[in-house]
Amino acid sequence: MVAEYILEMNNISKSFPGVTALDDVSFKLKPGSVHALMGENGAGKSTLMKILVGKYVPDKGEIIYQGRKIQNYFPREAISMGITMVHQELSYVPQLSIAENMFLGRELVHRFVINKKEMELTTEEYLSKVGVHLDPNLCMEDLSVSERQMVEIAKCVSCNAKVVVLDEPTSAITDNEVRELFNAIGTLKARGVSVIYITHKIDEVQEISD
């Protein structure tokens, strides 16, 4: 029997010195769905998601993922579980290639030597899974914001992501690039990936979210 929810965040609270960022917040996510998360600046959207990806520890509450309670984990462990996030401020090394960024810290090695050819071919495969066709040898600093974003999403796919958080992904891209992003989100959804879509734009919510 397939669980109704892949993720449940129940009664989450988090305070910082002088500020209550989250007060008894609950959030549920269905498998293979796009769930929009809206709110003005300071509402706690990013704090909730940083708790999900292991950057913050909640003061109270529980997280149930794939039917089991998870706690006291770090971002690397979240990624290994399939929980990933594409931040508004993209995280990449500008001087490295797409392939080198894709496998940064987890390089493919053969006989103690980095296998660049395999990394390039595998990068092409993951890019194609989100509908992107770029030369894996291109330098990240030579890409558009949208292309860098797509590389980050493909990187999530390469980590076997089951949940992908997109933090205001359309804040710095054109209308045509938004179309490409939405196509990529549709591809993720068709693959059974759940997407949490953070935005301020109600028209995007009405179009892309379930």
N, CA and C of each residue as an Amber inpcrd file, in Angstrom:
protein
   630
   0.8390000  -1.1980000   0.0000000   0.0000000   0.0000000   0.0000000
   0.8760000   1.2500000   0.0000000   0.6290000   2.1580000  -0.9350000
   1.4100000   3.3780000  -1.0430000   0.9200000   4.3910000  -0.0080000
   1.8540000   4.9680000   0.7420000   1.5000000   5.9540000   1.7630000
   0.9220000   7.1970000   1.1010000  -0.0350000   7.8190000   1.7880000
  -0.6570000   9.0250000   1.2400000   0.3360000  10.1800000   1.1760000
   1.2550000  10.2280000   2.1320000   2.2270000  11.3210000   2.1910000
   3.6420000  10.7700000   2.1960000   4.5070000  11.3860000   1.4180000
   5.9220000  11.0270000   1.4680000   6.6050000  11.7480000   2.6160000
   6.0210000  12.9120000   3.0080000   6.6390000  13.7410000   4.0440000
   5.5690000  14.3600000   4.9320000   5.8080000  14.3050000   6.2320000
   4.9600000  15.0180000   7.1900000   5.8600000  15.7640000   8.1680000
   5.6300000  17.0700000   8.2850000   6.3130000  17.8770000   9.2930000
   5.2270000  18.3070000  10.2770000   5.2920000  17.7830000  11.4910000
   4.2020000  17.9680000  12.4440000   4.5950000  18.8600000  13.6140000
   3.8300000  19.9500000  13.7980000   3.9630000  20.8280000  14.9760000
   5.3940000  21.3440000  15.1670000   5.9570000  21.8370000  14.0740000
   7.3360000  22.3260000  14.1000000   7.4100000  23.7360000  14.6830000
   8.3090000  23.9310000  15.6460000   8.5790000  25.2590000  16.2030000
  10.0800000  25.5050000  16.1690000  10.4460000  26.7680000  15.8980000
  11.8660000  27.1400000  15.8680000  12.0130000  28.6110000  16.2380000
  12.8570000  28.8780000  17.2180000  13.1150000  30.2540000  17.6450000
  14.5920000  30.5640000  17.5490000  14.8880000  31.8130000  17.2440000
  16.2310000  32.3520000  17.2880000  16.2150000  33.4550000  18.3460000
  17.3610000  33.9470000  18.8000000  17.3740000  34.9790000  19.8400000
  16.4510000  36.1610000  19.5140000  15.3850000  36.3060000  20.2840000
  14.4670000  37.4270000  20.1070000  13.4200000  37.2450000  19.0270000
  13.4500000  36.1030000  18.3080000  12.5180000  35.9000000  17.1820000
  11.9610000  34.4750000  17.1970000  10.6340000  34.3720000  17.0930000
   9.9990000  33.0720000  16.8720000   9.7630000  32.9370000  15.3770000
  10.5550000  32.0760000  14.7410000  10.4600000  31.9260000  13.2900000
   9.3060000  31.0140000  12.8910000   9.0800000  29.9550000  13.6600000
   8.0090000  29.0020000  13.3810000   7.3170000  28.6440000  14.6930000
   6.0050000  28.6360000  14.6780000   5.2340000  28.3460000  15.8780000
   4.1720000  27.2980000  15.5710000   4.4890000  26.0230000  15.8850000
   3.5360000  24.9260000  15.7360000   3.0530000  24.7680000  14.2890000
   4.0020000  24.6780000  13.3670000   3.6920000  24.5800000  11.9380000
   3.6560000  23.1200000  11.5010000   2.6290000  22.7630000  10.7410000
   2.5370000  21.4190000  10.1650000   2.4400000  21.5120000   8.6430000
   3.0490000  20.5500000   7.9750000   3.1240000  20.5690000   6.5140000
   3.1670000  19.1270000   6.0160000   2.3690000  18.8230000   4.9970000
   2.3460000  17.4690000   4.4430000   2.5360000  17.5200000   2.9300000
   3.2460000  16.5350000   2.4080000   3.5740000  16.4940000   0.9790000
   3.2320000  15.1300000   0.4070000   2.4780000  15.1260000  -0.6910000
   2.0980000  13.8760000  -1.3400000   3.1660000  13.4450000  -2.3560000
   3.2930000  12.1490000  -2.5870000   4.2580000  11.6640000  -3.5810000
   3.9180000  12.1650000  -4.9870000   4.9440000  12.5280000  -5.7500000
   4.7520000  12.9210000  -7.1420000   3.8850000  14.1420000  -7.3350000
   3.9020000  15.0550000  -6.3840000   3.0720000  16.2590000  -6.4770000
   3.9270000  17.5210000  -6.3880000   3.3460000  18.6390000  -6.8280000
   3.9860000  19.9490000  -6.6840000   3.1710000  20.7300000  -5.6540000
   3.7870000  21.0340000  -4.5330000   3.1040000  21.7150000  -3.4410000
   3.7250000  23.1000000  -3.2730000   2.9220000  24.1330000  -3.4690000
   3.4290000  25.5000000  -3.3530000   3.4410000  25.9410000  -1.9000000
   4.4610000  26.7150000  -1.5550000   4.6010000  27.2710000  -0.2220000
   4.7450000  28.7820000  -0.3830000   3.7600000  29.5200000   0.1450000
   3.7290000  30.9720000  -0.0440000   3.7500000  31.7000000   1.2930000
   4.1420000  32.9660000   1.2380000   4.1600000  33.7950000   2.4370000
   5.0970000  34.9640000   2.2410000   4.8290000  36.0370000   2.9590000
   5.6690000  37.2280000   2.8130000   7.0490000  36.9690000   3.4090000
   7.9940000  37.8590000   3.1410000   9.3340000  37.7400000   3.6990000
   9.2580000  37.6890000   5.2250000   9.9700000  36.7380000   5.8050000
   9.9520000  36.5970000   7.2560000   8.8610000  35.6850000   7.7730000
   8.0600000  35.1130000   6.8700000   6.9600000  34.2390000   7.2920000
   7.4580000  32.8960000   7.8240000   8.6820000  32.5120000   7.4660000
   9.2470000  31.2580000   7.9610000   9.3790000  30.1510000   6.9420000
   9.1240000  30.4740000   5.6670000   9.1860000  29.4520000   4.6090000
  10.5700000  28.8030000   4.5390000  11.5800000  29.6370000   4.4260000
  12.9450000  29.1220000   4.2850000  13.4050000  28.4100000   5.5490000
  12.9890000  28.9090000   6.7130000  13.3520000  28.2550000   7.9740000
  12.7890000  26.8410000   8.0220000  11.5240000  26.6910000   7.6330000
  10.8940000  25.3650000   7.6140000  11.6470000  24.4240000   6.6850000
  12.0270000  24.9310000   5.5180000  12.7260000  24.0990000   4.5440000
  14.1600000  23.8000000   4.9810000  14.8020000  24.7380000   5.6650000
  16.1550000  24.4720000   6.1600000  16.1280000  23.4180000   7.2630000
  15.0350000  23.3600000   8.0060000  14.8600000  22.2660000   8.9640000
  14.7230000  20.9460000   8.2110000  13.9360000  20.9610000   7.1480000
  13.7250000  19.7470000   6.3540000  15.0320000  19.2020000   5.7990000
  15.8950000  20.0870000   5.2840000  17.1400000  19.6170000   4.6510000
  18.3050000  19.4930000   5.6340000  18.0170000  19.6330000   6.9300000
  19.0330000  19.3480000   7.9370000  19.9500000  20.4870000   8.3150000
  19.6500000  21.7110000   7.8610000  20.5050000  22.8510000   8.2210000
  20.1820000  23.3860000   9.6130000  18.9110000  23.2720000  10.0140000
  18.4890000  23.6730000  11.3510000  17.8540000  22.4750000  12.0510000
  17.9230000  22.4880000  13.3750000  17.2370000  21.4860000  14.1880000
  16.0230000  22.1610000  14.8230000  14.8310000  21.5850000  14.6890000
  13.6520000  22.2170000  15.2850000  13.7050000  22.1700000  16.8110000
  13.1010000  23.1790000  17.4430000  12.9990000  23.1660000  18.9040000
  11.9500000  22.1550000  19.3590000  10.8940000  22.0240000  18.5590000
   9.8130000  21.0780000  18.8520000   9.2990000  20.4980000  17.5420000
   8.5780000  19.3920000  17.6390000   7.9380000  18.8100000  16.4710000
   8.6540000  17.5780000  15.9480000   8.0570000  16.9640000  14.9270000
   8.6310000  15.7480000  14.3560000   8.5420000  15.7780000  12.8350000
   9.4580000  15.0410000  12.1980000   9.4660000  14.8990000  10.7470000
   9.3370000  13.4120000  10.4250000   8.3370000  13.0850000   9.6260000
   8.1420000  11.7010000   9.1930000   8.3430000  11.6620000   7.6830000
   9.3040000  10.8610000   7.2550000   9.6660000  10.7850000   5.8340000
   9.6100000   9.3320000   5.3910000   8.8230000   9.0730000   4.3610000
   8.6330000   7.7160000   3.8520000   8.2050000   6.7620000   4.9770000
   7.3340000   7.2700000   5.8400000   6.7420000   6.4260000   6.8650000
   7.5360000   6.2410000   8.1350000   8.7230000   6.8720000   8.2390000
   9.4900000   6.7230000   9.4740000   9.9610000   8.0760000   9.9780000
  10.1030000   8.1740000  11.2670000  10.5340000   9.4190000  11.8870000
  12.0300000   9.6230000  11.6650000  12.4090000  10.8200000  11.2310000
  13.8310000  11.1420000  11.0600000  14.1650000  12.3470000  11.9400000
  15.3550000  12.3280000  12.5310000  15.7470000  13.4180000  13.4250000
  17.2590000  13.4840000  13.5500000  17.7500000  14.6510000  13.9900000
  19.1800000  14.8560000  14.2520000  20.0650000  14.4720000  13.0620000
  19.6970000  14.9590000  11.8820000  20.4750000  14.6600000  10.6870000
  21.0430000  15.9450000  10.0860000  22.0600000  15.7790000   9.2680000
  22.7380000  16.9070000   8.6330000  22.4140000  16.9420000   7.1370000
  22.7310000  18.0650000   6.4430000  22.4050000  18.1760000   5.0160000
  22.8970000  17.0040000   4.1660000  24.1080000  16.5310000   4.4200000
  24.6240000  15.4160000   3.6170000  23.7540000  14.1650000   3.8060000
  23.2860000  13.9600000   5.0280000  22.4200000  12.8110000   5.2910000
  21.0570000  12.9920000   4.6360000  20.5630000  14.2460000   4.6260000
  19.2870000  14.5190000   3.9510000  19.3880000  14.1740000   2.4680000
  20.4880000  14.5800000   1.8530000  20.7010000  14.2870000   0.4250000
  20.7350000  12.7800000   0.1950000  21.4110000  12.0610000   1.0810000
  21.4960000  10.6060000   0.9230000  20.1270000   9.9480000   1.0570000
  19.2130000  10.6090000   1.7930000  17.8480000  10.0970000   1.9260000
  16.9670000  10.5010000   0.7480000  17.4700000  11.4270000  -0.0930000
  16.6880000  11.8750000  -1.2470000  15.9640000  13.1830000  -1.0270000
  16.3760000  13.9560000  -0.0030000  15.7770000  15.2620000   0.2700000
  16.7680000  16.3350000  -0.1530000  16.4230000  17.1240000  -1.1720000
  17.3620000  18.0920000  -1.7490000  16.7140000  19.4660000  -1.8790000
  17.5480000  20.4900000  -2.0380000  17.0380000  21.8570000  -2.1550000
  17.8870000  22.6610000  -3.1210000  17.2220000  23.3750000  -4.0290000
  17.8890000  24.3280000  -4.9170000  17.6240000  25.7110000  -4.3330000
  18.6590000  26.3030000  -3.7580000  18.5050000  27.5670000  -3.0610000
  18.3880000  28.7260000  -4.0460000  17.8130000  29.8250000  -3.5570000
  17.7000000  31.0310000  -4.3770000  19.0900000  31.5190000  -4.7870000
  20.0190000  31.4630000  -3.8430000  21.4150000  31.7540000  -4.1550000
  22.0610000  30.4230000  -4.5250000  22.2080000  30.1890000  -5.8180000
  22.6840000  28.8940000  -6.3010000  24.0850000  28.5900000  -5.7800000
  24.3210000  27.3330000  -5.4840000  25.5950000  26.9040000  -4.9170000
  26.3890000  26.1190000  -5.9620000  27.4210000  26.7360000  -6.4810000
  28.2680000  26.0800000  -7.4840000  29.6400000  26.7570000  -7.5020000
  30.6070000  26.1000000  -8.1530000  31.9470000  26.6750000  -8.3140000
  32.0470000  27.2220000  -9.7380000  32.0720000  28.5490000  -9.9060000
  31.9830000  29.1610000 -11.2400000  33.0490000  28.6950000 -12.2200000
  34.2600000  28.4480000 -11.7230000  35.3790000  28.1280000 -12.6240000
  35.4060000  26.6710000 -13.0650000  34.5750000  25.8450000 -12.4600000
  34.5460000  24.4290000 -12.8310000  33.4830000  24.1660000 -13.8880000
  33.6130000  23.0520000 -14.5700000  32.6580000  22.6820000 -15.6140000
  31.3470000  22.1770000 -15.0030000  30.3480000  21.9950000 -15.8670000
  29.0750000  21.4330000 -15.4180000  29.3080000  20.0610000 -14.7850000
  30.0660000  19.2090000 -15.4730000  30.3120000  17.8520000 -14.9790000
  31.0580000  17.8720000 -13.6530000  32.0520000  18.7550000 -13.5260000
  32.8200000  18.8330000 -12.2800000  31.9390000  19.3100000 -11.1250000
  31.0200000  20.2370000 -11.4010000  30.0860000  20.6870000 -10.3810000
  29.0720000  19.6000000 -10.0380000  28.6480000  18.8850000 -11.0460000
  27.6490000  17.8230000 -10.8290000  28.1600000  16.7900000  -9.8290000
  29.4500000  16.4680000  -9.8900000  30.0150000  15.4150000  -9.0480000
  31.0100000  15.9520000  -8.0260000  30.9040000  17.2280000  -7.6920000
  31.8090000  17.8430000  -6.7260000  31.6830000  17.1490000  -5.3650000
  32.7950000  16.6240000  -4.8920000  32.7960000  15.9280000  -3.6090000
  32.3920000  14.4700000  -3.6940000  31.9850000  14.0330000  -4.8690000
  31.5990000  12.6160000  -5.0690000  32.0330000  12.1750000  -6.4640000
  33.2550000  12.5420000  -6.8220000  33.7980000  12.2800000  -8.1520000
  33.8120000  10.7760000  -8.4660000  33.6150000  10.4720000  -9.7390000
  33.6800000   9.0850000 -10.1860000  35.1480000   8.7320000 -10.4170000
  35.6030000   7.6930000  -9.7340000  37.0260000   7.3400000  -9.7440000
  37.2110000   5.9190000 -10.2630000  38.2190000   5.7580000 -11.1180000
  38.5830000   4.4410000 -11.6300000  40.0760000   4.2460000 -11.4220000
  40.4190000   3.2530000 -10.6200000  41.8210000   2.9640000 -10.3090000
  42.5440000   4.2090000  -9.7820000  41.9000000   4.8510000  -8.8290000
  42.4510000   6.0070000  -8.1110000  42.5950000   7.2570000  -8.9670000
  42.0100000   7.2430000 -10.1650000  42.0670000   8.4080000 -11.0600000
  40.6420000   8.8470000 -11.3760000  40.3860000  10.1740000 -11.3210000
  39.0580000  10.6900000 -11.6420000  38.7220000  10.3640000 -13.0980000
  37.5840000   9.7270000 -13.2890000  37.1650000   9.3180000 -14.6230000
  36.3150000  10.4320000 -15.2440000  36.9740000  11.3900000 -15.8990000
  36.2850000  12.5590000 -16.4520000  35.2880000  12.1830000 -17.5390000
  35.6580000  11.1980000 -18.3610000  34.7740000  10.7990000 -19.4640000
  33.4630000  10.2520000 -18.9230000  33.5360000   9.4010000 -17.9090000
  32.3210000   8.8310000 -17.3310000  31.4760000   9.9190000 -16.6690000
  32.1470000  10.8750000 -16.0270000  31.4290000  11.9780000 -15.4010000
  30.7020000  12.8200000 -16.4410000  31.3410000  13.0420000 -17.5860000
  30.7180000  13.8250000 -18.6630000  29.4940000  13.0950000 -19.2250000
  29.6480000  11.8150000 -19.5000000  28.5420000  11.0310000 -20.0660000
  27.3790000  10.9360000 -19.0800000  27.6950000  10.7290000 -17.8050000
  26.6490000  10.6220000 -16.7890000  25.9520000  11.9650000 -16.5900000
  26.7190000  13.0500000 -16.6710000  26.1380000  14.3920000 -16.5590000
  25.1560000  14.6400000 -17.6920000  25.5280000  14.2660000 -18.9110000
  24.6180000  14.3990000 -20.0570000  23.3200000  13.6390000 -19.7990000
  23.4390000  12.4640000 -19.2150000  22.2610000  11.6270000 -18.9340000
  21.3330000  12.3260000 -17.9350000  21.9060000  12.8730000 -16.8640000
  21.0780000  13.5300000 -15.8480000  20.4820000  14.8390000 -16.3600000
  21.2240000  15.5650000 -17.1620000  20.6840000  16.7900000 -17.7630000
  19.4960000  16.4740000 -18.6650000  19.6250000  15.4010000 -19.4350000
  18.5420000  15.0250000 -20.3530000  17.2840000  14.6210000 -19.5950000
  17.4530000  14.1120000 -18.3710000  16.3050000  13.6960000 -17.5660000
  15.4440000  14.8770000 -17.1310000  16.0060000  16.0910000 -17.1720000
  15.2040000  17.2860000 -16.8690000  15.0130000  18.1370000 -18.1310000
  15.2600000  17.5170000 -19.2840000  14.9930000  18.1830000 -20.5580000
  16.0110000  19.2240000 -20.9590000  17.2520000  19.0730000 -20.4940000
  18.3020000  20.0590000 -20.7820000  19.4070000  19.4000000 -21.6000000
  19.8760000  20.1180000 -22.5990000  20.9570000  19.6020000 -23.4470000
  22.0830000  20.6310000 -23.4990000  23.0660000  20.4260000 -22.6340000
  24.2210000  21.3030000 -22.5450000  25.4910000  20.4650000 -22.5920000
  26.5520000  21.0570000 -23.1290000  27.8520000  20.3970000 -23.1430000
  28.3530000  20.3240000 -21.6990000  28.5940000  19.1190000 -21.1610000
  29.0300000  18.9940000 -19.7700000  30.3870000  19.6310000 -19.4850000
  31.1230000  19.9830000 -20.5500000  32.4240000  20.6280000 -20.3710000
  32.3300000  22.1500000 -20.2740000  31.1340000  22.6890000 -20.4940000
  30.9620000  24.1380000 -20.3700000  31.2330000  24.5850000 -18.9420000
  31.8560000  25.7560000 -18.8130000  32.1470000  26.3150000 -17.5010000
  30.8750000  26.9270000 -16.9180000  30.6450000  26.7260000 -15.6450000
  29.4280000  27.2180000 -15.0090000  29.2840000  28.7390000 -15.1250000
  30.3760000  29.4610000 -15.0600000  30.2950000  30.9240000 -15.1120000
  29.8700000  31.4280000 -16.4900000  29.9120000  30.5670000 -17.5070000
  29.5010000  30.9560000 -18.8580000  28.0240000  30.6550000 -19.1330000
  27.3280000  30.0830000 -18.1570000  25.9220000  29.7350000 -18.3390000
  25.0140000  30.8760000 -17.8770000  23.7800000  30.8790000 -18.3720000
  22.7790000  31.8270000 -17.8840000  22.2910000  31.3660000 -16.5120000
  21.5970000  32.2520000 -15.8050000  21.0480000  31.8930000 -14.4930000
  20.1270000  30.6810000 -14.6100000  19.2990000  30.6770000 -15.6440000
  18.3700000  29.5760000 -15.8600000  19.1100000  28.2610000 -16.0930000
  20.1690000  28.2950000 -16.8990000  20.9350000  27.0830000 -17.1840000
  21.6130000  26.5640000 -15.9200000  22.1330000  27.4770000 -15.1010000
  22.7520000  27.0540000 -13.8370000  21.7190000  26.3890000 -12.9300000
  20.5420000  26.9630000 -12.9430000  19.4410000  26.4290000 -12.1400000
  19.0870000  25.0080000 -12.5940000  19.0340000  24.8220000 -13.9040000
  18.7280000  23.5000000 -14.4490000  19.8090000  22.4870000 -14.0740000
  21.0570000  22.9340000 -14.0590000  22.1430000  22.0490000 -13.6440000
  21.9450000  21.6260000 -12.1920000  21.5370000  22.5790000 -11.3420000
  21.2920000  22.2650000  -9.9320000  20.1460000  21.2580000  -9.7820000
  19.1050000  21.4210000 -10.5990000  17.9780000  20.4780000 -10.5440000
  18.4330000  19.0950000 -11.0190000  19.2360000  19.0760000 -12.0910000
  19.7690000  17.8000000 -12.5810000  20.6560000  17.1440000 -11.5310000
  21.3640000  17.9680000 -10.7760000  22.2120000  17.4400000  -9.6980000
  21.3500000  16.7640000  -8.6350000  20.1820000  17.3460000  -8.3510000
  19.2450000  16.7100000  -7.4190000  18.8330000  15.3400000  -7.9330000
  18.5490000  15.2630000  -9.2370000  18.1640000  13.9860000  -9.8550000
  19.3030000  12.9760000  -9.7270000  20.5390000  13.4570000  -9.8920000
  21.6980000  12.5670000  -9.7960000  21.8640000  12.0000000  -8.3920000
  21.2980000  12.6880000  -7.3980000  21.3340000  12.2130000  -6.0080000
  20.1310000  11.3320000  -5.6810000  19.3880000  10.9320000  -6.7290000
  18.1950000  10.0980000  -6.5620000  17.1650000  10.7810000  -5.6650000
  16.9620000  12.0790000  -5.9060000  16.0500000  12.8670000  -5.0770000
  14.6220000  12.3550000  -5.1610000  13.9650000  12.3330000  -4.0190000
  12.5440000  12.0150000  -3.9470000  11.7280000  13.2540000  -3.5870000
  12.4130000  14.2270000  -2.9490000  11.8230000  15.5210000  -2.6250000
  12.8070000  16.6050000  -3.0650000  12.3110000  17.5550000  -3.8730000
  13.1380000  18.6780000  -4.3290000  12.4680000  19.9780000  -3.9000000
  13.1850000  20.7950000  -3.1460000  12.6930000  22.1060000  -2.7410000
  13.2680000  23.1500000  -3.6870000  12.3930000  23.9540000  -4.3060000
  12.8220000  25.0350000  -5.1870000  12.4780000  26.3620000  -4.5130000
  13.5020000  27.1270000  -4.1340000  13.3060000  28.3650000  -3.3840000
  13.2720000  29.5620000  -4.3250000  12.0740000  30.0540000  -4.6020000
  11.8460000  31.2010000  -5.4960000  12.6670000  31.0790000  -6.7920000
  12.4410000  30.0110000  -7.5390000  13.2800000  29.7150000  -8.7040000
  13.1130000  30.6670000  -9.8820000  12.0370000  31.4600000  -9.9180000
  11.8090000  32.3340000 -11.0800000  12.1590000  33.7900000 -10.8030000
  12.8290000  34.0520000  -9.6930000  13.0880000  35.4410000  -9.3030000
  14.0580000  36.1580000 -10.2370000  14.8780000  35.4000000 -10.9770000
  15.8940000  36.0560000 -11.8100000  15.9590000  35.4780000 -13.2180000
  14.8290000  34.9390000 -13.7320000  14.8460000  34.3680000 -15.0740000
  13.7020000  34.9440000 -15.9090000  13.8340000  34.7860000 -17.2320000
  12.8600000  35.3530000 -18.1580000  11.6190000  34.4710000 -18.2700000
  10.5840000  34.9870000 -18.9430000   9.3460000  34.2210000 -19.1310000
   9.6010000  32.9230000 -19.8930000  10.4490000  32.9900000 -20.9410000
  10.7580000  31.7770000 -21.7050000  11.4790000  30.7490000 -20.8340000
  12.3650000  31.2400000 -19.9670000  13.0950000  30.3390000 -19.0790000
  12.1680000  29.7440000 -18.0170000  11.1430000  30.4970000 -17.6180000
  10.1360000  29.9670000 -16.6920000   9.4400000  28.7700000 -17.3260000
   9.1330000  28.8720000 -18.6360000   8.4990000  27.7530000 -19.3530000
   9.3800000  26.5120000 -19.2680000  10.6840000  26.6960000 -19.4940000
  11.6170000  25.5730000 -19.4460000  11.6660000  24.9730000 -18.0440000
  11.6530000  25.8530000 -17.0390000  11.6500000  25.3860000 -15.6530000
  10.4020000  24.5650000 -15.3570000   9.2560000  25.0640000 -15.7880000
   8.0030000  24.3510000 -15.5480000   7.9920000  22.9990000 -16.2610000
   8.5830000  22.9420000 -17.4470000   8.7060000  21.6630000 -18.1480000
   9.5530000  20.6810000 -17.3440000  10.6530000  21.2080000 -16.7680000
  11.5300000  20.3580000 -15.9550000  10.8020000  19.8620000 -14.7090000
   9.9970000  20.7380000 -14.0930000   9.2190000  20.3400000 -12.9210000
   8.2150000  19.2530000 -13.3040000   7.5960000  19.4020000 -14.4780000
   6.6740000  18.3770000 -14.9660000   7.3670000  17.0410000 -15.1620000
   8.6090000  17.0860000 -15.6340000   9.3950000  15.8710000 -15.8230000
   9.6870000  15.2070000 -14.4810000  10.0600000  16.0190000 -13.4970000
  10.3150000  15.4780000 -12.1570000   9.0640000  14.7990000 -11.6060000
   7.9400000  15.4920000 -11.7470000   6.6660000  14.9730000 -11.2390000
   6.3210000  13.6420000 -11.9120000   6.5400000  13.5580000 -13.2170000
   6.2550000  12.3270000 -13.9560000   7.1460000  11.1770000 -13.4870000
   8.3060000  11.5130000 -12.9410000   9.2320000  10.4990000 -12.4220000
   8.9080000  10.1360000 -10.9670000   7.8430000  10.7450000 -10.4260000
   7.4350000  10.4340000  -9.0620000   8.0910000  11.2780000  -7.9930000
   8.8380000  12.3030000  -8.4220000   9.5000000  13.1990000  -7.4650000
   8.4920000  14.2190000  -6.9420000   8.5510000  14.5080000  -5.6620000
   7.7060000  15.5350000  -5.0520000   8.4720000  16.8540000  -5.0190000
   7.7970000  17.9380000  -5.3760000   8.4340000  19.2570000  -5.4520000
   7.7480000  20.2200000  -4.4910000   8.5450000  20.8990000  -3.6830000
   8.0470000  21.9920000  -2.8480000   8.4830000  23.2850000  -3.5090000
   7.5060000  24.0780000  -3.9110000   7.7640000  25.2490000  -4.7630000
   7.4980000  26.5270000  -3.9540000   8.5620000  27.2300000  -3.5840000
   8.4450000  28.4640000  -2.8100000   8.3910000  29.6540000  -3.7580000
   7.3680000  30.4800000  -3.6130000   7.2330000  31.6380000  -4.4970000
   6.3580000  32.7050000  -3.8550000   6.4400000  33.9070000  -4.4130000
   5.5400000  35.0040000  -4.0250000   4.4800000  35.2320000  -5.1060000
   4.5770000  34.4650000  -6.2090000   3.7910000  34.7750000  -7.4050000
   2.5690000  33.8660000  -7.5140000   1.3870000  34.4340000  -7.2880000
   0.1530000  33.6500000  -7.2490000  -0.1640000  33.0210000  -8.5950000
   0.1900000  33.6830000  -9.7020000  -0.0840000  33.1050000 -11.0140000
   0.7160000  31.8220000 -11.2490000   1.9390000  31.7830000 -10.7150000
   2.7470000  30.5670000 -10.8360000   2.1360000  29.4400000 -10.0180000
   1.6520000  29.7720000  -8.8300000   1.0290000  28.7670000  -7.9650000
  -0.1580000  28.1320000  -8.6710000  -0.9690000  28.9770000  -9.2830000
  -2.1740000  28.4850000  -9.9440000  -1.8410000  27.6040000 -11.1450000
  -0.6910000  27.8690000 -11.7710000  -0.3230000  27.0900000 -12.9500000
   0.4090000  25.7910000 -12.6200000   1.3520000  25.8440000 -11.6950000
   2.2700000  24.7230000 -11.5380000   1.9390000  23.7940000 -10.3690000
   1.2070000  24.2870000  -9.3640000   1.0500000  23.4730000  -8.1580000
  -0.2060000  22.6010000  -8.1940000  -0.1340000  21.5170000  -7.4240000
  -1.2860000  20.6320000  -7.2630000  -2.1240000  21.0210000  -6.0540000
